[in-house]
Every structure is written in C-alpha cells, then in structure tokens.
Amino acid sequence: MSSFDRLKAQAARWQMTVLETSETSTAVIAFGRIRNASVVLKIVKEKGDEWNSGEVLRSFQGHGTVRVLNAAPGALLMERLEPGGALVDLVRQGRDDEATETLAGLVRQMAGHRVPVGCATVEDWSRGFDRYLQGHNKQIPHDLACMARDIYQSLAATQSTVMLLHGDLQHYNVLSDKSRGWVAIDPKGVVGELEYEVGAMLRNPTELPDFFTAEKTIRRRLKVLSDCLDLTYERTISWAFAQAVLSAICDVEDGHPVTENNGALKLAKILQRFCSNILSSQLDKR
C-alpha cells in the first residue's frame, strides 16, 4: 500500500475530512478537520526514527510539544498549529538570541517525562560511527571520525541524569501557534542527558551555514543555552562536536555528497578546536 493510500485509509478510520495534502522526503501530510477542529495527519513513509513519534509525543504530554489526538505505528494525528510559522524566521530576521532562548525554554518544558517503551538511546545512535569507520568511504577524515566516536562514547558512558529528549530540536521543528506560542514538532525521541539536546540547535538553520559556523555565533548560543539550562559547558561542546560529525556521517549514509563545505562538517572542525582547548586546559590543571 502506498503512503497516500495509507493516508486515505487512516483519515477514514479517524473520521477526518482531508482538505489539503503535501509530501516530504520522509512523510505525506494531510491538513483537514474533524468536526470543528483543525487537524494534521502525518503518515511516515518507512520505518525509522519517526515511526513511533506518536508514542514519543504522548510521553511529552503536550509540554512544549504539539498535542497528539490519535496515533498508530507510522501514523500520527495532531492538533494544527496556526499560523504555523517556523522559528527559523526569527534567525532570518536577525533575532537569533531570541530564537535560542525559545529553544532553551522548550527544552525546560520537555524535560523529565516518561520514556516510552523501546525508545532509542544515545548509545544506539552511536552505531553510525562504527558503520562509517568499518567502511571504505573517505568523505569524512578518518581521524576526525575516530576522535568524534571516542568522545561520544566517553560522554555516553559518563552521563548523569538521563531523560527523554526530542532528539532533533532545532529551528525548523518549532512552529508558532496563536494560543500556545512556540511549539515543538517531529521528535525523534532519544534517551540521554540534557547537554545532548543542544547539538541539533548549533548546526542549524542548514540554509545559513556561514552564520551557524561563525565562532561568535557558536559562543553566543552556547552561553545563552548554558545559562538558561544550567548545562555543563564542556560536555555540551563535546556532545555538539561528536554529533556534528555523526550528522555528516548520516549525510553519507543517505547518499548525499559530503564536501568540505558541508555545514555539519564545517561546524565539527571548529568545535574540534574547542574540544582540544578544553582538553589542554584540563591537562594544565593536573
């Protein structure tokens, strides 16, 4: 059954009147109504990070996230957020600090909720390093991938309080609503410490790589996030570095060419220097 056939069947099952449809690389989406309520139906095309996003969203109980009306494997019925503008618009308008503070506020709202059964952990997500390093692809420097893997695994083994995280909380996954304010959508769902959640924010918006890879942007964002969320600065930087490399690895696995201009890879190389400075400082104190 095609994704659009699944959408039609699920809309009928939930008694939804479909008014408009759209398609992304990973999902088909319908906008419509159930009785007097505006709703959104999302059908995920293939099993993956978002297949059980309904259970992840239910766990957040609407705290900082879009509210779930119904869910099934690969299908999610949600409230419609209106007007639905994305947080990336603030960055385009030169209001990046405001956008960063908004993301921090959502992290606070989403913290401390029940972990759904079968939810992935940050350890699960680290397997991409070994797949890449055991292969023959050379788009990402081997020494950079090794360093990122080692840092990632060390951080994963020494986490403090772990919790359910969004897993992809960034500017395109936060929409505006006239009654609720800024609201997060499309969680992948992963279990890890709070410092892990920052990684996706730092390598976005993807359309502005020169902006998010500028050292002044990185430092300003890290300060805002660390102050708002009481994060451990060194662990936050180290996670962000390792995740940036892992993001570039995911691009390789998805068949996208990764050159030196890849935004995640450029960010990783800058954060690598940050990590090296942290290690040097720690050694100097011994």
Backbone as CSV, one residue per row, in Angstrom:
resi,resn,N_x,N_y,N_z,CA_x,CA_y,CA_z,C_x,C_y,C_z
1,MET,0.845,-1.199,0.000,0.000,0.000,0.000,0.882,1.253,0.000
2,SER,0.586,2.184,-0.890,1.382,3.410,-0.968,1.131,4.290,0.256
3,SER,2.015,5.259,0.443,1.854,6.176,1.574,0.557,6.977,1.469
4,PHE,0.183,7.370,0.237,-1.062,8.129,0.066,-2.286,7.250,0.302
5,ASP,-2.200,5.968,-0.070,-3.299,5.043,0.230,-3.436,4.851,1.736
6,ARG,-2.300,4.758,2.423,-2.333,4.638,3.880,-2.948,5.885,4.496
7,LEU,-2.624,7.048,3.934,-3.184,8.296,4.443,-4.708,8.299,4.303
8,LYS,-5.196,7.919,3.129,-6.641,7.896,2.907,-7.332,6.937,3.876
9,ALA,-6.726,5.760,4.073,-7.327,4.773,4.964,-7.342,5.259,6.408
10,GLN,-6.241,5.893,6.834,-6.165,6.359,8.216,-7.093,7.542,8.445
11,ALA,-7.218,8.419,7.460,-8.135,9.556,7.574,-9.571,9.062,7.723
12,ALA,-9.930,8.047,6.962,-11.283,7.483,7.072,-11.490,6.843,8.441
13,ARG,-10.471,6.156,8.929,-10.571,5.472,10.236,-10.783,6.491,11.355
14,TRP,-10.137,7.634,11.246,-10.257,8.648,12.296,-11.282,9.725,11.952
15,GLN,-12.046,9.478,10.914,-13.166,10.357,10.520,-12.700,11.789,10.255
16,MET,-11.612,11.873,9.531,-11.028,13.175,9.194,-11.413,13.559,7.766
17,THR,-11.827,14.805,7.592,-12.065,15.361,6.259,-10.775,16.011,5.778
18,VAL,-10.177,15.471,4.731,-8.906,15.981,4.209,-9.176,17.142,3.264
19,LEU,-8.508,18.264,3.511,-8.682,19.456,2.687,-7.467,19.744,1.805
20,GLU,-6.298,19.264,2.243,-5.065,19.579,1.521,-4.012,18.547,1.895
21,THR,-3.154,18.190,0.949,-2.064,17.259,1.246,-0.739,17.828,0.747
22,SER,0.334,17.371,1.368,1.679,17.725,0.915,2.582,16.524,1.161
23,GLU,3.788,16.589,0.625,4.705,15.461,0.743,6.114,15.963,1.015
24,THR,6.824,15.256,1.897,8.241,15.496,2.141,9.001,14.231,1.743
25,SER,10.296,14.243,1.931,11.083,13.058,1.582,10.770,11.871,2.479
26,THR,10.246,12.131,3.676,10.017,11.042,4.633,8.561,10.804,4.987
27,ALA,7.655,11.707,4.573,6.264,11.574,5.028,5.298,12.218,4.044
28,VAL,4.026,11.811,4.143,2.937,12.533,3.480,2.078,13.129,4.589
29,ILE,1.582,14.327,4.351,0.895,15.083,5.393,-0.426,15.602,4.846
30,ALA,-1.470,15.474,5.655,-2.788,15.979,5.276,-3.252,17.007,6.300
31,PHE,-3.836,18.079,5.814,-4.446,19.104,6.658,-5.954,19.024,6.455
32,GLY,-6.696,19.056,7.544,-8.141,18.943,7.407,-8.863,19.210,8.709
33,ARG,-10.026,18.588,8.862,-10.846,18.853,10.039,-11.486,17.566,10.544
34,ILE,-11.665,17.526,11.843,-12.512,16.526,12.484,-13.537,17.310,13.289
35,ARG,-14.781,17.228,12.830,-15.840,18.086,13.373,-15.400,19.550,13.220
36,ASN,-15.244,20.286,14.300,-14.897,21.701,14.170,-13.421,21.993,14.434
37,ALA,-12.640,20.942,14.608,-11.233,21.137,14.959,-10.330,20.984,13.731
38,SER,-9.356,21.897,13.608,-8.341,21.788,12.549,-7.274,20.792,12.995
39,VAL,-6.951,19.842,12.117,-6.020,18.769,12.486,-5.011,18.539,11.371
40,VAL,-3.948,17.816,11.740,-2.909,17.418,10.794,-2.701,15.919,10.931
41,LEU,-2.671,15.223,9.814,-2.393,13.785,9.794,-1.066,13.565,9.087
42,LYS,-0.160,12.901,9.762,1.153,12.627,9.188,1.336,11.123,9.035
43,ILE,1.716,10.701,7.837,1.996,9.299,7.555,3.483,9.176,7.226
44,VAL,4.213,8.456,8.047,5.647,8.255,7.820,5.819,7.175,6.763
45,LYS,6.666,7.428,5.788,6.785,6.522,4.643,7.433,5.181,4.997
46,GLU,8.479,5.216,5.780,9.218,3.989,6.093,9.581,3.950,7.570
47,LYS,9.794,2.748,8.073,10.201,2.603,9.468,11.547,3.283,9.684
48,GLY,11.633,4.028,10.796,12.850,4.760,11.109,12.646,5.557,12.371
49,ASP,13.384,6.680,12.495,13.355,7.473,13.720,11.960,7.976,14.083
50,GLU,11.124,8.262,13.068,9.830,8.888,13.333,8.662,7.895,13.329
51,TRP,8.936,6.621,13.148,7.854,5.647,13.011,6.939,5.616,14.241
52,ASN,7.541,5.738,15.423,6.767,5.722,16.670,6.719,7.091,17.334
53,SER,6.721,8.152,16.514,6.737,9.503,17.065,5.466,9.817,17.855
54,GLY,4.386,9.101,17.560,3.154,9.305,18.327,3.342,8.961,19.792
55,GLU,4.011,7.837,20.073,4.264,7.444,21.461,5.226,8.416,22.136
56,VAL,6.200,8.900,21.382,7.132,9.885,21.939,6.384,11.161,22.310
57,LEU,5.546,11.660,21.402,4.795,12.884,21.678,3.832,12.694,22.851
58,ARG,3.196,11.549,22.935,2.300,11.290,24.062,3.047,11.370,25.384
59,SER,4.285,10.924,25.388,5.072,10.958,26.620,5.343,12.386,27.072
60,PHE,5.490,13.308,26.133,5.718,14.710,26.493,4.449,15.396,26.997
61,GLN,3.287,14.784,26.766,2.001,15.267,27.291,1.680,16.712,26.880
62,GLY,2.181,17.110,25.719,1.899,18.457,25.250,2.710,19.541,25.928
63,HIS,3.665,19.176,26.782,4.514,20.168,27.447,5.609,20.615,26.475
64,GLY,5.364,21.720,25.812,6.319,22.236,24.840,6.178,21.627,23.459
65,THR,5.313,20.644,23.297,5.174,19.952,22.019,3.736,20.027,21.505
66,VAL,3.595,19.732,20.215,2.268,19.634,19.618,1.498,18.510,20.324
67,ARG,0.186,18.666,20.458,-0.629,17.672,21.168,-1.088,16.573,20.222
68,VAL,-1.034,15.344,20.717,-1.457,14.172,19.950,-2.952,13.946,20.154
69,LEU,-3.656,13.724,19.062,-5.074,13.390,19.129,-5.297,11.889,18.944
70,ASN,-4.452,11.263,18.133,-4.518,9.822,17.929,-3.210,9.387,17.284
71,ALA,-2.879,8.126,17.427,-1.615,7.651,16.859,-1.683,6.158,16.591
72,ALA,-0.904,5.734,15.614,-0.710,4.330,15.283,0.695,4.223,14.706
73,PRO,1.271,3.034,14.626,2.613,2.922,14.047,2.674,3.548,12.650
74,GLY,3.552,4.531,12.496,3.709,5.190,11.211,2.650,6.218,10.890
75,ALA,1.733,6.491,11.833,0.654,7.461,11.590,0.435,8.291,12.844
76,LEU,0.198,9.588,12.634,0.063,10.498,13.767,-0.957,11.576,13.440
77,LEU,-1.966,11.710,14.304,-2.979,12.750,14.176,-2.730,13.794,15.261
78,MET,-2.605,15.060,14.849,-2.220,16.124,15.780,-3.125,17.335,15.639
79,GLU,-3.097,18.168,16.685,-3.703,19.490,16.562,-2.962,20.271,15.482
80,ARG,-3.653,21.182,14.815,-2.984,22.032,13.835,-2.530,23.320,14.505
81,LEU,-1.273,23.656,14.321,-0.717,24.882,14.881,-0.890,26.003,13.862
82,GLU,-1.498,27.101,14.312,-1.775,28.215,13.403,-1.310,29.531,14.009
83,PRO,-0.590,30.367,13.285,-0.359,30.309,11.842,0.691,29.302,11.390
84,GLY,1.515,28.777,12.297,2.438,27.709,11.936,3.758,28.145,11.346
85,GLY,4.132,29.418,11.520,5.444,29.869,11.047,6.561,29.213,11.837
86,ALA,7.682,28.957,11.181,8.795,28.260,11.831,9.718,29.231,12.560
87,LEU,10.359,28.726,13.609,11.277,29.535,14.424,12.451,30.056,13.596
88,VAL,12.755,29.391,12.501,13.860,29.842,11.643,13.632,31.269,11.158
89,ASP,12.368,31.699,11.102,12.079,33.068,10.660,12.744,34.104,11.565
90,LEU,12.846,33.812,12.873,13.500,34.762,13.786,14.981,34.912,13.440
91,VAL,15.619,33.808,13.097,17.045,33.868,12.735,17.223,34.685,11.469
92,ARG,16.333,34.469,10.498,16.404,35.238,9.247,16.242,36.728,9.492
93,GLN,15.500,37.071,10.561,15.254,38.475,10.895,16.338,39.065,11.796
94,GLY,17.402,38.315,12.065,18.473,38.804,12.921,18.182,38.695,14.403
95,ARG,17.247,37.814,14.781,16.837,37.668,16.189,17.251,36.304,16.728
96,ASP,18.519,35.946,16.497,18.984,34.611,16.860,18.978,34.374,18.366
97,ASP,19.325,35.383,19.157,19.305,35.210,20.616,17.901,34.861,21.097
98,GLU,16.898,35.518,20.532,15.510,35.241,20.901,15.138,33.808,20.513
99,ALA,15.582,33.376,19.339,15.307,32.011,18.901,15.986,31.002,19.821
100,THR,17.225,31.298,20.222,17.964,30.390,21.106,17.301,30.307,22.475
101,GLU,16.857,31.439,22.998,16.143,31.438,24.283,14.838,30.655,24.184
102,THR,14.160,30.746,23.034,12.923,29.984,22.828,13.210,28.488,22.851
103,LEU,14.266,28.067,22.181,14.640,26.652,22.182,14.963,26.178,23.598
104,ALA,15.685,27.003,24.348,16.014,26.646,25.730,14.746,26.492,26.566
105,GLY,13.786,27.388,26.366,12.526,27.294,27.107,11.779,26.011,26.795
106,LEU,11.811,25.585,25.534,11.150,24.330,25.157,11.860,23.131,25.780
107,VAL,13.185,23.172,25.829,13.925,22.088,26.475,13.483,21.949,27.931
108,ARG,13.330,23.075,28.624,12.890,23.033,30.024,11.505,22.396,30.143
109,GLN,10.593,22.775,29.257,9.239,22.229,29.316,9.207,20.731,29.027
110,MET,10.098,20.272,28.159,10.079,18.876,27.728,10.869,17.953,28.655
111,ALA,11.589,18.512,29.595,12.454,17.701,30.456,11.648,16.904,31.479
112,GLY,12.122,15.685,31.769,11.607,14.913,32.894,10.368,14.090,32.648
113,HIS,10.088,13.716,31.406,8.891,12.934,31.122,9.188,11.439,30.962
114,ARG,8.127,10.661,31.027,8.220,9.198,30.925,8.847,8.788,29.596
115,VAL,9.726,7.808,29.668,10.352,7.283,28.454,9.471,6.183,27.874
116,PRO,9.049,6.290,26.611,8.203,5.240,26.029,8.986,3.949,25.817
117,VAL,8.287,2.847,25.842,8.918,1.533,25.651,9.602,1.482,24.291
118,GLY,10.819,0.963,24.277,11.542,0.789,23.022,12.212,2.029,22.488
119,CYS,12.237,3.108,23.274,12.837,4.353,22.810,14.355,4.191,22.643
120,ALA,14.895,4.735,21.578,16.333,4.658,21.337,17.108,5.443,22.390
121,THR,18.347,5.068,22.590,19.244,5.780,23.496,20.360,6.425,22.680
122,VAL,21.093,7.339,23.303,22.216,7.949,22.587,23.256,6.897,22.227
123,GLU,23.355,5.849,23.046,24.277,4.753,22.718,23.856,4.070,21.417
124,ASP,22.549,3.872,21.243,22.056,3.264,20.000,22.452,4.101,18.786
125,TRP,22.355,5.402,18.927,22.644,6.284,17.793,24.132,6.335,17.454
126,SER,25.000,5.865,18.344,26.443,5.936,18.098,26.919,4.903,17.079
127,ARG,26.059,3.961,16.703,26.485,2.886,15.799,26.897,3.403,14.431
128,GLY,26.434,4.591,14.088,26.811,5.170,12.804,28.313,5.377,12.672
129,PHE,28.990,5.663,13.782,30.448,5.832,13.734,31.123,4.552,13.259
130,ASP,30.776,3.435,13.871,31.435,2.174,13.512,31.097,1.751,12.086
131,ARG,29.841,1.985,11.662,29.497,1.640,10.274,30.377,2.422,9.305
132,TYR,30.583,3.699,9.610,31.405,4.526,8.722,32.870,4.091,8.770
133,LEU,33.395,3.909,9.960,34.818,3.595,10.111,35.158,2.209,9.587
134,GLN,34.194,1.313,9.581,34.438,-0.036,9.056,34.254,-0.113,7.541
135,GLY,33.755,0.971,6.953,33.552,1.004,5.512,34.759,1.588,4.796
136,HIS,34.537,1.951,3.543,35.645,2.433,2.716,35.443,3.871,2.257
137,ASN,34.433,4.541,2.793,34.165,5.914,2.403,35.199,6.856,3.033
138,LYS,35.673,7.814,2.255,36.722,8.724,2.730,36.267,10.192,2.752
139,GLN,34.955,10.422,2.648,34.495,11.809,2.575,34.728,12.566,3.882
140,ILE,34.684,11.860,4.995,34.943,12.455,6.308,36.295,11.951,6.780
141,PRO,37.228,12.833,7.157,38.560,12.380,7.575,38.484,11.323,8.666
142,HIS,39.281,10.267,8.505,39.250,9.137,9.425,39.578,9.564,10.852
143,ASP,40.597,10.419,11.009,40.996,10.827,12.359,39.902,11.657,13.039
144,LEU,39.162,12.454,12.253,38.071,13.242,12.812,36.941,12.321,13.274
145,ALA,36.615,11.328,12.460,35.557,10.379,12.831,35.948,9.565,14.058
146,CYS,37.208,9.184,14.146,37.688,8.420,15.318,37.610,9.268,16.582
147,MET,38.056,10.513,16.488,38.012,11.398,17.656,36.568,11.604,18.110
148,ALA,35.673,11.847,17.153,34.264,12.062,17.497,33.658,10.819,18.136
149,ARG,33.968,9.640,17.586,33.448,8.397,18.164,33.932,8.220,19.590
150,ASP,35.213,8.446,19.829,35.770,8.242,21.172,35.158,9.214,22.175
151,ILE,35.013,10.474,21.769,34.400,11.472,22.654,32.949,11.117,22.920
152,TYR,32.217,10.749,21.871,30.808,10.387,22.005,30.651,9.230,22.980
153,GLN,31.430,8.178,22.800,31.306,7.003,23.665,31.694,7.304,25.103
154,SER,32.704,8.153,25.300,33.097,8.550,26.648,31.989,9.345,27.327
155,LEU,31.367,10.261,26.592,30.265,11.042,27.143,29.069,10.147,27.477
156,ALA,28.751,9.228,26.572,27.608,8.344,26.792,27.805,7.491,28.043
157,ALA,29.050,7.103,28.311,29.340,6.238,29.455,29.375,6.994,30.779
158,THR,29.398,8.326,30.719,29.541,9.110,31.951,28.388,10.102,32.143
159,GLN,27.241,9.818,31.529,26.087,10.716,31.667,25.589,10.733,33.109
160,SER,25.016,11.873,33.480,24.434,11.978,34.820,22.962,11.589,34.726
161,THR,22.061,12.539,34.817,20.632,12.240,34.733,20.215,12.136,33.278
162,VAL,19.682,10.980,32.885,19.208,10.815,31.510,17.687,10.909,31.495
163,MET,17.156,11.303,30.361,15.714,11.532,30.235,15.315,11.420,28.776
164,LEU,14.018,11.496,28.526,13.517,11.531,27.161,13.822,12.898,26.554
165,LEU,14.490,12.889,25.405,14.812,14.115,24.676,14.088,14.123,23.335
166,HIS,13.930,15.304,22.773,13.335,15.434,21.442,14.205,14.727,20.411
167,GLY,15.504,14.986,20.453,16.446,14.337,19.550,16.745,15.103,18.276
168,ASP,15.907,16.066,17.919,16.153,16.896,16.729,15.504,18.262,16.931
169,LEU,15.778,18.855,18.074,15.144,20.124,18.416,15.937,21.267,17.794
170,GLN,15.398,21.816,16.730,16.057,22.908,16.007,15.005,23.779,15.331
171,HIS,15.466,24.774,14.622,14.630,25.893,14.193,13.498,25.530,13.241
172,TYR,13.652,24.468,12.470,12.599,24.065,11.540,11.538,23.210,12.233
173,ASN,11.870,22.684,13.395,10.955,21.806,14.131,10.250,22.515,15.280
174,VAL,10.169,23.830,15.200,9.427,24.625,16.182,8.523,25.580,15.410
175,LEU,7.212,25.491,15.659,6.232,26.297,14.926,5.450,27.199,15.873
176,SER,4.901,28.272,15.312,4.137,29.228,16.113,2.662,28.853,16.152
177,ASP,2.032,29.131,17.286,0.596,28.926,17.441,0.020,30.142,18.171
178,LYS,-1.119,30.640,17.666,-1.683,31.870,18.204,-2.079,31.761,19.667
179,SER,-2.373,30.564,20.140,-2.773,30.416,21.538,-1.675,29.821,22.411
180,ARG,-0.787,29.012,21.837,0.207,28.304,22.641,1.611,28.881,22.535
181,GLY,1.842,29.779,21.599,3.186,30.311,21.421,4.016,29.388,20.543
182,TRP,5.291,29.207,20.887,6.177,28.340,20.111,6.035,26.901,20.595
183,VAL,5.923,25.977,19.647,5.636,24.578,19.964,6.540,23.667,19.128
184,ALA,7.109,22.640,19.747,7.989,21.699,19.049,7.181,20.622,18.334
185,ILE,7.677,20.212,17.163,7.067,19.136,16.394,8.137,18.101,16.024
186,ASP,7.725,16.998,15.456,8.602,15.984,14.851,9.733,15.484,15.755
187,PRO,9.433,15.045,16.965,10.503,14.481,17.799,10.949,13.121,17.268
188,LYS,12.240,12.863,17.344,12.734,11.520,17.044,12.626,10.657,18.296
189,GLY,12.884,11.282,19.454,12.828,10.549,20.714,14.109,9.779,20.965
190,VAL,14.879,10.206,21.961,16.106,9.513,22.341,16.346,9.753,23.831
191,VAL,16.945,8.794,24.488,17.217,8.896,25.920,18.672,9.316,26.122
192,GLY,18.851,10.448,26.799,20.198,10.925,27.060,20.160,12.076,28.046
193,GLU,21.338,12.641,28.338,21.387,13.768,29.262,21.049,15.058,28.529
194,LEU,20.716,16.091,29.298,20.202,17.333,28.725,21.205,17.987,27.768
195,GLU,22.498,17.885,28.067,23.513,18.507,27.208,23.460,17.982,25.776
196,TYR,22.967,16.765,25.610,22.893,16.171,24.274,21.940,16.934,23.368
197,GLU,20.885,17.505,23.933,19.816,18.125,23.151,20.281,19.351,22.369
198,VAL,21.387,19.930,22.772,21.852,21.188,22.174,22.439,20.999,20.772
199,GLY,22.944,19.818,20.475,23.680,19.594,19.227,22.956,20.033,17.976
200,ALA,21.683,19.662,17.839,20.932,19.989,16.617,20.742,21.492,16.456
201,MET,20.584,22.207,17.579,20.387,23.661,17.508,21.607,24.354,16.918
202,LEU,22.794,23.870,17.280,24.027,24.549,16.875,24.319,24.371,15.394
203,ARG,23.830,23.314,14.762,24.124,23.110,13.343,22.924,23.483,12.450
204,ASN,22.166,24.442,12.918,21.022,24.955,12.174,20.936,26.469,12.316
205,PRO,20.224,27.151,11.401,19.491,26.650,10.242,20.438,26.185,9.134
206,THR,20.128,25.064,8.511,21.012,24.492,7.492,21.209,25.430,6.308
207,GLU,20.249,26.324,6.081,20.351,27.257,4.951,21.351,28.377,5.212
208,LEU,21.832,28.501,6.467,22.748,29.585,6.835,24.041,29.030,7.445
209,PRO,24.783,28.188,6.700,25.984,27.567,7.274,27.058,28.562,7.699
210,ASP,27.203,29.662,6.944,28.215,30.651,7.319,27.863,31.319,8.649
211,PHE,26.578,31.417,8.932,26.138,32.022,10.190,26.362,31.077,11.359
212,PHE,25.871,29.820,11.264,25.952,28.952,12.447,27.350,28.380,12.670
213,THR,28.241,28.494,11.675,29.615,28.040,11.888,30.546,29.174,12.316
214,ALA,30.033,30.396,12.394,30.856,31.527,12.864,31.117,31.365,14.361
215,GLU,32.364,31.540,14.774,32.707,31.332,16.184,31.903,32.236,17.111
216,LYS,31.642,33.465,16.701,30.883,34.369,17.574,29.450,33.861,17.763
217,THR,28.872,33.255,16.713,27.533,32.677,16.842,27.555,31.487,17.790
218,ILE,28.533,30.618,17.609,28.642,29.421,18.453,28.791,29.810,19.916
219,ARG,29.705,30.736,20.192,29.961,31.132,21.585,28.737,31.804,22.204
220,ARG,28.069,32.652,21.422,26.894,33.350,21.942,25.774,32.356,22.252
221,ARG,25.541,31.422,21.333,24.494,30.423,21.546,24.817,29.538,22.747
222,LEU,26.048,29.099,22.848,26.428,28.244,23.972,26.244,28.952,25.301
223,LYS,26.571,30.244,25.349,26.391,30.988,26.595,24.913,31.085,26.962
224,VAL,24.070,31.428,25.975,22.630,31.539,26.237,22.077,30.204,26.730
225,LEU,22.410,29.134,26.049,21.884,27.811,26.405,22.418,27.338,27.753
226,SER,23.711,27.526,27.982,24.303,27.101,29.254,23.699,27.859,30.423
227,ASP,23.500,29.170,30.256,22.916,29.982,31.324,21.457,29.615,31.573
228,CYS,20.693,29.436,30.495,19.259,29.161,30.641,18.987,27.771,31.209
229,LEU,19.841,26.812,30.861,19.566,25.414,31.208,20.523,24.858,32.254
230,ASP,21.463,25.682,32.735,22.440,25.236,33.737,23.180,23.990,33.253
231,LEU,23.685,24.056,32.024,24.386,22.935,31.425,25.868,22.943,31.798
232,THR,26.481,21.796,31.720,27.934,21.711,31.852,28.538,22.108,30.509
233,TYR,29.222,23.228,30.485,29.695,23.839,29.233,30.580,22.882,28.439
234,GLU,31.519,22.240,29.096,32.464,21.374,28.397,31.764,20.168,27.761
235,ARG,30.820,19.567,28.487,30.104,18.405,27.938,29.207,18.826,26.773
236,THR,28.619,20.008,26.872,27.760,20.496,25.799,28.552,20.663,24.509
237,ILE,29.734,21.283,24.597,30.584,21.461,23.421,31.015,20.106,22.855
238,SER,31.407,19.202,23.738,31.903,17.897,23.289,30.806,17.093,22.598
239,TRP,29.596,17.106,23.166,28.467,16.433,22.519,28.200,17.056,21.150
240,ALA,28.202,18.381,21.091,27.890,19.065,19.834,28.909,18.715,18.754
241,PHE,30.180,18.633,19.128,31.221,18.233,18.172,30.961,16.823,17.647
242,ALA,30.777,15.875,18.560,30.589,14.481,18.158,29.335,14.312,17.308
243,GLN,28.266,15.014,17.680,27.021,14.916,16.913,27.147,15.542,15.527
244,ALA,27.941,16.601,15.406,28.135,17.224,14.101,28.807,16.253,13.141
245,VAL,29.798,15.525,13.639,30.449,14.501,12.809,29.451,13.397,12.469
246,LEU,28.675,12.971,13.458,27.679,11.921,13.222,26.638,12.387,12.206
247,SER,26.266,13.657,12.233,25.324,14.203,11.262,25.900,14.123,9.851
248,ALA,27.180,14.442,9.717,27.828,14.330,8.404,27.863,12.876,7.944
249,ILE,28.086,11.954,8.888,28.058,10.526,8.560,26.675,10.113,8.066
250,CYS,25.635,10.632,8.701,24.264,10.342,8.253,24.036,10.844,6.836
251,ASP,24.620,12.009,6.496,24.514,12.518,5.123,25.145,11.536,4.143
252,VAL,26.299,10.997,4.516,26.957,9.996,3.673,26.059,8.782,3.492
253,GLU,25.485,8.301,4.614,24.637,7.107,4.550,23.371,7.355,3.733
254,ASP,22.914,8.608,3.706,21.718,8.948,2.930,22.032,9.208,1.458
255,GLY,23.317,9.074,1.098,23.699,9.225,-0.299,24.003,10.636,-0.739
256,HIS,24.140,11.555,0.237,24.451,12.942,-0.110,25.968,13.144,-0.111
257,PRO,26.526,13.784,-1.122,27.973,14.038,-1.118,28.354,14.975,0.023
258,VAL,29.389,14.619,0.755,29.856,15.443,1.872,31.209,16.026,1.500
259,THR,31.221,17.319,1.230,32.449,18.023,0.888,32.867,18.880,2.074
260,GLU,33.970,19.599,1.901,34.449,20.460,2.981,33.481,21.600,3.264
261,ASN,32.522,21.833,2.368,31.520,22.886,2.573,30.272,22.390,3.297
262,ASN,30.222,21.098,3.619,29.092,20.566,4.380,29.000,21.295,5.722
263,GLY,27.808,21.837,6.046,27.659,22.656,7.247,28.017,21.924,8.521
264,ALA,27.538,20.688,8.666,27.830,19.915,9.878,29.314,19.639,10.001
265,LEU,29.961,19.323,8.871,31.395,19.038,8.903,32.201,20.292,9.225
266,LYS,31.800,21.433,8.673,32.480,22.688,8.990,32.346,23.019,10.473
267,LEU,31.137,22.817,11.012,30.926,23.072,12.440,31.783,22.129,13.278
268,ALA,31.843,20.861,12.863,32.629,19.873,13.617,34.097,20.288,13.712
269,LYS,34.648,20.792,12.623,36.065,21.166,12.627,36.328,22.362,13.534
270,ILE,35.357,23.268,13.617,35.504,24.399,14.541,35.367,23.924,15.983
271,LEU,34.364,23.094,16.253,34.168,22.576,17.609,35.292,21.644,18.027
272,GLN,35.955,21.029,17.063,37.123,20.200,17.381,38.191,21.028,18.080
273,ARG,38.368,22.260,17.601,39.334,23.155,18.245,38.882,23.497,19.653
274,PHE,37.588,23.721,19.828,37.056,23.985,21.170,37.376,22.811,22.094
275,CYS,37.129,21.593,21.601,37.366,20.393,22.418,38.848,20.245,22.754
276,SER,39.702,20.522,21.778,41.149,20.422,22.017,41.593,21.431,23.066
277,ASN,41.018,22.627,23.026,41.351,23.643,24.029,40.894,23.206,25.423
278,ILE,39.733,22.568,25.505,39.231,22.074,26.790,40.164,21.010,27.346
279,LEU,40.582,20.072,26.476,41.486,19.006,26.919,42.825,19.579,27.380
280,SER,43.342,20.581,26.651,44.614,21.203,27.032,44.490,21.908,28.374
281,SER,43.360,22.583,28.586,43.129,23.284,29.844,43.056,22.297,31.004
282,GLN,42.391,21.156,30.782,42.276,20.148,31.825,43.628,19.548,32.181
283,LEU,44.471,19.342,31.148,45.803,18.803,31.397,46.678,19.804,32.161
284,ASP,46.524,21.087,31.841,47.314,22.124,32.506,46.978,22.201,34.005
285,LYS,45.745,21.838,34.364,45.325,21.942,35.764,45.798,20.756,36.607
286,ARG,46.270,19.706,35.927,46.692,18.496,36.680,48.095,18.670,37.253
